[in-house]
Structures are given as C-alpha cells and as structure tokens.
Amino acid sequence: MLDSELILDKTDLQILRLMQVNARISNADIAREVGMAPSGVLERVKKLEQKKVIMQYTAAINPAALKQNMLAFIAIKANEGPGNIETTKHLAAIPEVQEVHHVAGDDCYLVKVRTYDSASLVNIMRNYLSKIPTIISTRTTIVLETVKEQQRLVIPEA
C-alpha cells in the first residue's frame, strides 16, 4: 500500500516520468536530466521502491510477436456478497487474464483476456470460467482493433 503521508516533490515526479518512459534508464542519465548526482538519484529511486510508488519493472512485449492476437473484455456477474473475494482469486489465477477489475453497475467484474484466437478464448470460457461456482453470467466483447493501449500514468508537473 502507498504510504498516505508520502509527498512527491518535483524531482521525484521528474524521475518517475523518465523511468516510466524507459525503466532501463541509468541513474547517470536520470541524474543528468534532473541535475543531481547519480548517488542522490539512486537513493530517491530506492525510497520510491520502498514506499511502493515504483511497484515493479517490466518489459512491454508486442502480443503479436507471441501470436496472441485475440483481445477480449469479459463482463462477469457473480453471486457472491460484498467483500467476498472467491471469484477474484479464481479469475486472477487464469494465466491469460491480464486484468481483473471489481466494478460498479450490473456486472461485478470486468476482465481483460489476451489469447491466441477465438478457439483459445472458448477454451478459457469452458475450462476456467464455467468452473468458477460463483459466476452467474458472462458477456464477452472481442476487440477488433486497438487504437491505444498503455500502462503509463499521467504524472503531474508538480
């Protein structure tokens, strides 16, 4: 959890902006951009990691390179009461599920699934979702074209 008393200053925000674009940027390169010593940048980055501002470092992989061309969003209704997390545990355990969101409205969950093709999507529906006892219904939307997809956050100037 993010420390509620954590205050990010202008330099922290600059560091986050640079790292969000390129997580492999060196401390020396960050130091040049923000006008600090590399040791000071290293200390700040470690604090941002400890405070869970920086949660992980990942590589953005082109799904087409792995032939994962099917993207779908599945709206799910479940019969569990508020606070019950049984369904979320099951959904999060499915390897092809990239995101699980507990949502307000008619549906309980919105799930993002990326897989190879429609046959593999059907396989997920039959062999995973249909076996989760709390699921009442699903509604699947298949993505025809992705215009924008990113994980970057808007980082304020300060």
PyMOL CGO cylinders between C-alpha atoms (Angstrom):
from pymol import cmd
from pymol.cgo import CYLINDER

trace = [
    CYLINDER, 0.00, 0.00, 0.00, 1.12, 3.52, -0.72, 0.3, 1, 1, 1, 1, 1, 1,
    CYLINDER, 1.12, 3.52, -0.72, 2.11, 5.50, 2.37, 0.3, 1, 1, 1, 1, 1, 1,
    CYLINDER, 2.11, 5.50, 2.37, -0.66, 8.09, 2.71, 0.3, 1, 1, 1, 1, 1, 1,
    CYLINDER, -0.66, 8.09, 2.71, 1.82, 10.69, 4.00, 0.3, 1, 1, 1, 1, 1, 1,
    CYLINDER, 1.82, 10.69, 4.00, 4.19, 10.29, 1.07, 0.3, 1, 1, 1, 1, 1, 1,
    CYLINDER, 4.19, 10.29, 1.07, 4.70, 13.57, -0.70, 0.3, 1, 1, 1, 1, 1, 1,
    CYLINDER, 4.70, 13.57, -0.70, 6.32, 13.51, -4.11, 0.3, 1, 1, 1, 1, 1, 1,
    CYLINDER, 6.32, 13.51, -4.11, 8.36, 16.58, -4.96, 0.3, 1, 1, 1, 1, 1, 1,
    CYLINDER, 8.36, 16.58, -4.96, 9.24, 17.95, -8.37, 0.3, 1, 1, 1, 1, 1, 1,
    CYLINDER, 9.24, 17.95, -8.37, 12.41, 15.82, -8.61, 0.3, 1, 1, 1, 1, 1, 1,
    CYLINDER, 12.41, 15.82, -8.61, 10.54, 12.62, -7.69, 0.3, 1, 1, 1, 1, 1, 1,
    CYLINDER, 10.54, 12.62, -7.69, 7.99, 13.37, -10.40, 0.3, 1, 1, 1, 1, 1, 1,
    CYLINDER, 7.99, 13.37, -10.40, 10.75, 14.02, -12.96, 0.3, 1, 1, 1, 1, 1, 1,
    CYLINDER, 10.75, 14.02, -12.96, 12.39, 10.70, -12.05, 0.3, 1, 1, 1, 1, 1, 1,
    CYLINDER, 12.39, 10.70, -12.05, 9.07, 8.86, -12.37, 0.3, 1, 1, 1, 1, 1, 1,
    CYLINDER, 9.07, 8.86, -12.37, 8.39, 10.47, -15.74, 0.3, 1, 1, 1, 1, 1, 1,
    CYLINDER, 8.39, 10.47, -15.74, 11.79, 9.39, -17.08, 0.3, 1, 1, 1, 1, 1, 1,
    CYLINDER, 11.79, 9.39, -17.08, 11.55, 5.86, -15.68, 0.3, 1, 1, 1, 1, 1, 1,
    CYLINDER, 11.55, 5.86, -15.68, 8.01, 5.36, -16.94, 0.3, 1, 1, 1, 1, 1, 1,
    CYLINDER, 8.01, 5.36, -16.94, 9.19, 6.01, -20.50, 0.3, 1, 1, 1, 1, 1, 1,
    CYLINDER, 9.19, 6.01, -20.50, 12.31, 3.85, -20.10, 0.3, 1, 1, 1, 1, 1, 1,
    CYLINDER, 12.31, 3.85, -20.10, 12.61, 1.67, -17.00, 0.3, 1, 1, 1, 1, 1, 1,
    CYLINDER, 12.61, 1.67, -17.00, 16.16, 0.76, -18.05, 0.3, 1, 1, 1, 1, 1, 1,
    CYLINDER, 16.16, 0.76, -18.05, 17.40, 4.34, -17.94, 0.3, 1, 1, 1, 1, 1, 1,
    CYLINDER, 17.40, 4.34, -17.94, 20.61, 4.57, -15.94, 0.3, 1, 1, 1, 1, 1, 1,
    CYLINDER, 20.61, 4.57, -15.94, 20.95, 6.57, -12.74, 0.3, 1, 1, 1, 1, 1, 1,
    CYLINDER, 20.95, 6.57, -12.74, 23.62, 8.63, -14.51, 0.3, 1, 1, 1, 1, 1, 1,
    CYLINDER, 23.62, 8.63, -14.51, 21.21, 9.54, -17.31, 0.3, 1, 1, 1, 1, 1, 1,
    CYLINDER, 21.21, 9.54, -17.31, 18.47, 10.41, -14.82, 0.3, 1, 1, 1, 1, 1, 1,
    CYLINDER, 18.47, 10.41, -14.82, 20.97, 12.47, -12.82, 0.3, 1, 1, 1, 1, 1, 1,
    CYLINDER, 20.97, 12.47, -12.82, 21.89, 14.48, -15.93, 0.3, 1, 1, 1, 1, 1, 1,
    CYLINDER, 21.89, 14.48, -15.93, 18.22, 15.14, -16.72, 0.3, 1, 1, 1, 1, 1, 1,
    CYLINDER, 18.22, 15.14, -16.72, 17.26, 16.24, -13.19, 0.3, 1, 1, 1, 1, 1, 1,
    CYLINDER, 17.26, 16.24, -13.19, 20.53, 17.94, -12.23, 0.3, 1, 1, 1, 1, 1, 1,
    CYLINDER, 20.53, 17.94, -12.23, 21.54, 15.64, -9.39, 0.3, 1, 1, 1, 1, 1, 1,
    CYLINDER, 21.54, 15.64, -9.39, 24.38, 13.31, -8.50, 0.3, 1, 1, 1, 1, 1, 1,
    CYLINDER, 24.38, 13.31, -8.50, 23.78, 9.65, -9.50, 0.3, 1, 1, 1, 1, 1, 1,
    CYLINDER, 23.78, 9.65, -9.50, 24.05, 8.61, -5.84, 0.3, 1, 1, 1, 1, 1, 1,
    CYLINDER, 24.05, 8.61, -5.84, 21.22, 11.00, -4.97, 0.3, 1, 1, 1, 1, 1, 1,
    CYLINDER, 21.22, 11.00, -4.97, 19.08, 9.57, -7.77, 0.3, 1, 1, 1, 1, 1, 1,
    CYLINDER, 19.08, 9.57, -7.77, 19.78, 6.03, -6.56, 0.3, 1, 1, 1, 1, 1, 1,
    CYLINDER, 19.78, 6.03, -6.56, 18.70, 6.98, -3.04, 0.3, 1, 1, 1, 1, 1, 1,
    CYLINDER, 18.70, 6.98, -3.04, 15.48, 8.56, -4.31, 0.3, 1, 1, 1, 1, 1, 1,
    CYLINDER, 15.48, 8.56, -4.31, 14.65, 5.57, -6.53, 0.3, 1, 1, 1, 1, 1, 1,
    CYLINDER, 14.65, 5.57, -6.53, 15.20, 3.17, -3.60, 0.3, 1, 1, 1, 1, 1, 1,
    CYLINDER, 15.20, 3.17, -3.60, 12.84, 5.28, -1.45, 0.3, 1, 1, 1, 1, 1, 1,
    CYLINDER, 12.84, 5.28, -1.45, 10.23, 5.30, -4.24, 0.3, 1, 1, 1, 1, 1, 1,
    CYLINDER, 10.23, 5.30, -4.24, 10.51, 1.49, -4.40, 0.3, 1, 1, 1, 1, 1, 1,
    CYLINDER, 10.51, 1.49, -4.40, 10.28, 1.11, -0.60, 0.3, 1, 1, 1, 1, 1, 1,
    CYLINDER, 10.28, 1.11, -0.60, 7.19, 3.32, -0.49, 0.3, 1, 1, 1, 1, 1, 1,
    CYLINDER, 7.19, 3.32, -0.49, 5.61, 1.26, -3.31, 0.3, 1, 1, 1, 1, 1, 1,
    CYLINDER, 5.61, 1.26, -3.31, 5.42, 4.24, -5.67, 0.3, 1, 1, 1, 1, 1, 1,
    CYLINDER, 5.42, 4.24, -5.67, 7.52, 2.17, -8.08, 0.3, 1, 1, 1, 1, 1, 1,
    CYLINDER, 7.52, 2.17, -8.08, 5.93, -1.26, -7.84, 0.3, 1, 1, 1, 1, 1, 1,
    CYLINDER, 5.93, -1.26, -7.84, 7.86, -3.24, -10.48, 0.3, 1, 1, 1, 1, 1, 1,
    CYLINDER, 7.86, -3.24, -10.48, 9.93, -3.07, -13.62, 0.3, 1, 1, 1, 1, 1, 1,
    CYLINDER, 9.93, -3.07, -13.62, 8.60, -4.79, -16.74, 0.3, 1, 1, 1, 1, 1, 1,
    CYLINDER, 8.60, -4.79, -16.74, 9.18, -5.11, -20.45, 0.3, 1, 1, 1, 1, 1, 1,
    CYLINDER, 9.18, -5.11, -20.45, 6.39, -4.18, -22.86, 0.3, 1, 1, 1, 1, 1, 1,
    CYLINDER, 6.39, -4.18, -22.86, 6.14, -7.14, -25.24, 0.3, 1, 1, 1, 1, 1, 1,
    CYLINDER, 6.14, -7.14, -25.24, 4.31, -6.99, -28.55, 0.3, 1, 1, 1, 1, 1, 1,
    CYLINDER, 4.31, -6.99, -28.55, 1.45, -9.55, -28.25, 0.3, 1, 1, 1, 1, 1, 1,
    CYLINDER, 1.45, -9.55, -28.25, 1.65, -10.26, -32.00, 0.3, 1, 1, 1, 1, 1, 1,
    CYLINDER, 1.65, -10.26, -32.00, 5.24, -11.48, -31.54, 0.3, 1, 1, 1, 1, 1, 1,
    CYLINDER, 5.24, -11.48, -31.54, 3.79, -14.27, -29.38, 0.3, 1, 1, 1, 1, 1, 1,
    CYLINDER, 3.79, -14.27, -29.38, 0.82, -14.74, -31.72, 0.3, 1, 1, 1, 1, 1, 1,
    CYLINDER, 0.82, -14.74, -31.72, -1.55, -13.51, -29.01, 0.3, 1, 1, 1, 1, 1, 1,
    CYLINDER, -1.55, -13.51, -29.01, -3.80, -11.63, -31.40, 0.3, 1, 1, 1, 1, 1, 1,
    CYLINDER, -3.80, -11.63, -31.40, -7.13, -12.09, -29.58, 0.3, 1, 1, 1, 1, 1, 1,
    CYLINDER, -7.13, -12.09, -29.58, -8.04, -9.43, -27.03, 0.3, 1, 1, 1, 1, 1, 1,
    CYLINDER, -8.04, -9.43, -27.03, -11.35, -9.62, -25.22, 0.3, 1, 1, 1, 1, 1, 1,
    CYLINDER, -11.35, -9.62, -25.22, -13.07, -7.98, -22.29, 0.3, 1, 1, 1, 1, 1, 1,
    CYLINDER, -13.07, -7.98, -22.29, -15.41, -10.16, -20.29, 0.3, 1, 1, 1, 1, 1, 1,
    CYLINDER, -15.41, -10.16, -20.29, -18.07, -8.64, -18.05, 0.3, 1, 1, 1, 1, 1, 1,
    CYLINDER, -18.07, -8.64, -18.05, -18.90, -11.08, -15.27, 0.3, 1, 1, 1, 1, 1, 1,
    CYLINDER, -18.90, -11.08, -15.27, -21.82, -11.30, -12.85, 0.3, 1, 1, 1, 1, 1, 1,
    CYLINDER, -21.82, -11.30, -12.85, -21.22, -13.26, -9.66, 0.3, 1, 1, 1, 1, 1, 1,
    CYLINDER, -21.22, -13.26, -9.66, -23.47, -14.29, -6.82, 0.3, 1, 1, 1, 1, 1, 1,
    CYLINDER, -23.47, -14.29, -6.82, -21.04, -13.51, -4.02, 0.3, 1, 1, 1, 1, 1, 1,
    CYLINDER, -21.04, -13.51, -4.02, -21.75, -10.88, -1.40, 0.3, 1, 1, 1, 1, 1, 1,
    CYLINDER, -21.75, -10.88, -1.40, -19.78, -7.68, -0.80, 0.3, 1, 1, 1, 1, 1, 1,
    CYLINDER, -19.78, -7.68, -0.80, -16.27, -8.32, 0.49, 0.3, 1, 1, 1, 1, 1, 1,
    CYLINDER, -16.27, -8.32, 0.49, -16.13, -11.91, -0.78, 0.3, 1, 1, 1, 1, 1, 1,
    CYLINDER, -16.13, -11.91, -0.78, -13.02, -12.41, -2.90, 0.3, 1, 1, 1, 1, 1, 1,
    CYLINDER, -13.02, -12.41, -2.90, -13.50, -16.01, -4.03, 0.3, 1, 1, 1, 1, 1, 1,
    CYLINDER, -13.50, -16.01, -4.03, -14.25, -15.04, -7.65, 0.3, 1, 1, 1, 1, 1, 1,
    CYLINDER, -14.25, -15.04, -7.65, -11.32, -12.63, -7.88, 0.3, 1, 1, 1, 1, 1, 1,
    CYLINDER, -11.32, -12.63, -7.88, -8.89, -15.31, -6.69, 0.3, 1, 1, 1, 1, 1, 1,
    CYLINDER, -8.89, -15.31, -6.69, -10.12, -17.71, -9.39, 0.3, 1, 1, 1, 1, 1, 1,
    CYLINDER, -10.12, -17.71, -9.39, -10.03, -15.06, -12.13, 0.3, 1, 1, 1, 1, 1, 1,
    CYLINDER, -10.03, -15.06, -12.13, -6.57, -13.82, -11.21, 0.3, 1, 1, 1, 1, 1, 1,
    CYLINDER, -6.57, -13.82, -11.21, -5.23, -17.39, -11.35, 0.3, 1, 1, 1, 1, 1, 1,
    CYLINDER, -5.23, -17.39, -11.35, -6.07, -17.75, -15.07, 0.3, 1, 1, 1, 1, 1, 1,
    CYLINDER, -6.07, -17.75, -15.07, -2.79, -17.15, -16.97, 0.3, 1, 1, 1, 1, 1, 1,
    CYLINDER, -2.79, -17.15, -16.97, -4.40, -15.38, -19.95, 0.3, 1, 1, 1, 1, 1, 1,
    CYLINDER, -4.40, -15.38, -19.95, -6.23, -12.91, -17.70, 0.3, 1, 1, 1, 1, 1, 1,
    CYLINDER, -6.23, -12.91, -17.70, -4.28, -9.67, -17.70, 0.3, 1, 1, 1, 1, 1, 1,
    CYLINDER, -4.28, -9.67, -17.70, -6.57, -7.54, -15.55, 0.3, 1, 1, 1, 1, 1, 1,
    CYLINDER, -6.57, -7.54, -15.55, -9.40, -8.13, -13.08, 0.3, 1, 1, 1, 1, 1, 1,
    CYLINDER, -9.40, -8.13, -13.08, -11.49, -5.12, -12.03, 0.3, 1, 1, 1, 1, 1, 1,
    CYLINDER, -11.49, -5.12, -12.03, -14.29, -5.15, -9.44, 0.3, 1, 1, 1, 1, 1, 1,
    CYLINDER, -14.29, -5.15, -9.44, -16.78, -2.69, -10.96, 0.3, 1, 1, 1, 1, 1, 1,
    CYLINDER, -16.78, -2.69, -10.96, -19.98, -0.88, -10.06, 0.3, 1, 1, 1, 1, 1, 1,
    CYLINDER, -19.98, -0.88, -10.06, -23.10, -1.44, -12.12, 0.3, 1, 1, 1, 1, 1, 1,
    CYLINDER, -23.10, -1.44, -12.12, -24.91, -4.51, -13.43, 0.3, 1, 1, 1, 1, 1, 1,
    CYLINDER, -24.91, -4.51, -13.43, -21.72, -6.55, -13.66, 0.3, 1, 1, 1, 1, 1, 1,
    CYLINDER, -21.72, -6.55, -13.66, -19.44, -7.41, -10.76, 0.3, 1, 1, 1, 1, 1, 1,
    CYLINDER, -19.44, -7.41, -10.76, -16.15, -7.77, -12.63, 0.3, 1, 1, 1, 1, 1, 1,
    CYLINDER, -16.15, -7.77, -12.63, -14.51, -6.65, -15.84, 0.3, 1, 1, 1, 1, 1, 1,
    CYLINDER, -14.51, -6.65, -15.84, -11.72, -8.93, -17.02, 0.3, 1, 1, 1, 1, 1, 1,
    CYLINDER, -11.72, -8.93, -17.02, -9.17, -8.33, -19.76, 0.3, 1, 1, 1, 1, 1, 1,
    CYLINDER, -9.17, -8.33, -19.76, -8.07, -11.50, -21.55, 0.3, 1, 1, 1, 1, 1, 1,
    CYLINDER, -8.07, -11.50, -21.55, -5.40, -11.84, -24.21, 0.3, 1, 1, 1, 1, 1, 1,
    CYLINDER, -5.40, -11.84, -24.21, -5.03, -15.11, -26.06, 0.3, 1, 1, 1, 1, 1, 1,
    CYLINDER, -5.03, -15.11, -26.06, -4.21, -16.65, -29.44, 0.3, 1, 1, 1, 1, 1, 1,
    CYLINDER, -4.21, -16.65, -29.44, -7.56, -16.90, -31.21, 0.3, 1, 1, 1, 1, 1, 1,
    CYLINDER, -7.56, -16.90, -31.21, -11.28, -17.49, -30.73, 0.3, 1, 1, 1, 1, 1, 1,
    CYLINDER, -11.28, -17.49, -30.73, -10.74, -21.20, -30.08, 0.3, 1, 1, 1, 1, 1, 1,
    CYLINDER, -10.74, -21.20, -30.08, -8.40, -20.47, -27.19, 0.3, 1, 1, 1, 1, 1, 1,
    CYLINDER, -8.40, -20.47, -27.19, -10.86, -17.90, -25.84, 0.3, 1, 1, 1, 1, 1, 1,
    CYLINDER, -10.86, -17.90, -25.84, -13.61, -20.54, -25.92, 0.3, 1, 1, 1, 1, 1, 1,
    CYLINDER, -13.61, -20.54, -25.92, -11.24, -22.87, -24.09, 0.3, 1, 1, 1, 1, 1, 1,
    CYLINDER, -11.24, -22.87, -24.09, -10.82, -20.30, -21.30, 0.3, 1, 1, 1, 1, 1, 1,
    CYLINDER, -10.82, -20.30, -21.30, -14.58, -19.87, -21.08, 0.3, 1, 1, 1, 1, 1, 1,
    CYLINDER, -14.58, -19.87, -21.08, -15.21, -23.63, -20.93, 0.3, 1, 1, 1, 1, 1, 1,
    CYLINDER, -15.21, -23.63, -20.93, -12.30, -24.80, -18.83, 0.3, 1, 1, 1, 1, 1, 1,
    CYLINDER, -12.30, -24.80, -18.83, -11.87, -21.91, -16.42, 0.3, 1, 1, 1, 1, 1, 1,
    CYLINDER, -11.87, -21.91, -16.42, -14.80, -19.52, -16.19, 0.3, 1, 1, 1, 1, 1, 1,
    CYLINDER, -14.80, -19.52, -16.19, -17.52, -22.16, -16.33, 0.3, 1, 1, 1, 1, 1, 1,
    CYLINDER, -17.52, -22.16, -16.33, -15.87, -23.94, -13.39, 0.3, 1, 1, 1, 1, 1, 1,
    CYLINDER, -15.87, -23.94, -13.39, -15.94, -20.94, -11.06, 0.3, 1, 1, 1, 1, 1, 1,
    CYLINDER, -15.94, -20.94, -11.06, -19.04, -21.68, -8.96, 0.3, 1, 1, 1, 1, 1, 1,
    CYLINDER, -19.04, -21.68, -8.96, -19.82, -18.06, -8.07, 0.3, 1, 1, 1, 1, 1, 1,
    CYLINDER, -19.82, -18.06, -8.07, -20.15, -16.87, -11.69, 0.3, 1, 1, 1, 1, 1, 1,
    CYLINDER, -20.15, -16.87, -11.69, -23.77, -16.37, -12.78, 0.3, 1, 1, 1, 1, 1, 1,
    CYLINDER, -23.77, -16.37, -12.78, -23.18, -14.99, -16.28, 0.3, 1, 1, 1, 1, 1, 1,
    CYLINDER, -23.18, -14.99, -16.28, -20.61, -13.55, -18.66, 0.3, 1, 1, 1, 1, 1, 1,
    CYLINDER, -20.61, -13.55, -18.66, -20.75, -11.11, -21.54, 0.3, 1, 1, 1, 1, 1, 1,
    CYLINDER, -20.75, -11.11, -21.54, -17.75, -11.04, -23.87, 0.3, 1, 1, 1, 1, 1, 1,
    CYLINDER, -17.75, -11.04, -23.87, -16.61, -8.19, -26.09, 0.3, 1, 1, 1, 1, 1, 1,
    CYLINDER, -16.61, -8.19, -26.09, -13.97, -9.04, -28.67, 0.3, 1, 1, 1, 1, 1, 1,
    CYLINDER, -13.97, -9.04, -28.67, -11.61, -6.24, -29.69, 0.3, 1, 1, 1, 1, 1, 1,
    CYLINDER, -11.61, -6.24, -29.69, -11.35, -5.76, -33.46, 0.3, 1, 1, 1, 1, 1, 1,
    CYLINDER, -11.35, -5.76, -33.46, -8.61, -3.12, -33.39, 0.3, 1, 1, 1, 1, 1, 1,
    CYLINDER, -8.61, -3.12, -33.39, -6.63, -1.44, -30.63, 0.3, 1, 1, 1, 1, 1, 1,
    CYLINDER, -6.63, -1.44, -30.63, -6.10, 2.26, -31.22, 0.3, 1, 1, 1, 1, 1, 1,
    CYLINDER, -6.10, 2.26, -31.22, -4.32, 2.97, -27.91, 0.3, 1, 1, 1, 1, 1, 1,
    CYLINDER, -4.32, 2.97, -27.91, -3.16, 0.68, -25.14, 0.3, 1, 1, 1, 1, 1, 1,
    CYLINDER, -3.16, 0.68, -25.14, -0.74, 1.79, -22.47, 0.3, 1, 1, 1, 1, 1, 1,
    CYLINDER, -0.74, 1.79, -22.47, 0.04, 1.39, -18.81, 0.3, 1, 1, 1, 1, 1, 1,
    CYLINDER, 0.04, 1.39, -18.81, 1.58, 4.84, -18.42, 0.3, 1, 1, 1, 1, 1, 1,
    CYLINDER, 1.58, 4.84, -18.42, 0.08, 7.20, -15.87, 0.3, 1, 1, 1, 1, 1, 1,
    CYLINDER, 0.08, 7.20, -15.87, -0.21, 10.95, -16.27, 0.3, 1, 1, 1, 1, 1, 1,
    CYLINDER, -0.21, 10.95, -16.27, 2.46, 12.32, -13.94, 0.3, 1, 1, 1, 1, 1, 1,
    CYLINDER, 2.46, 12.32, -13.94, 1.81, 15.93, -12.88, 0.3, 1, 1, 1, 1, 1, 1,
    CYLINDER, 1.81, 15.93, -12.88, 4.45, 18.60, -13.38, 0.3, 1, 1, 1, 1, 1, 1,
    CYLINDER, 4.45, 18.60, -13.38, 4.43, 19.36, -9.60, 0.3, 1, 1, 1, 1, 1, 1,
]
cmd.load_cgo(trace, "trace")
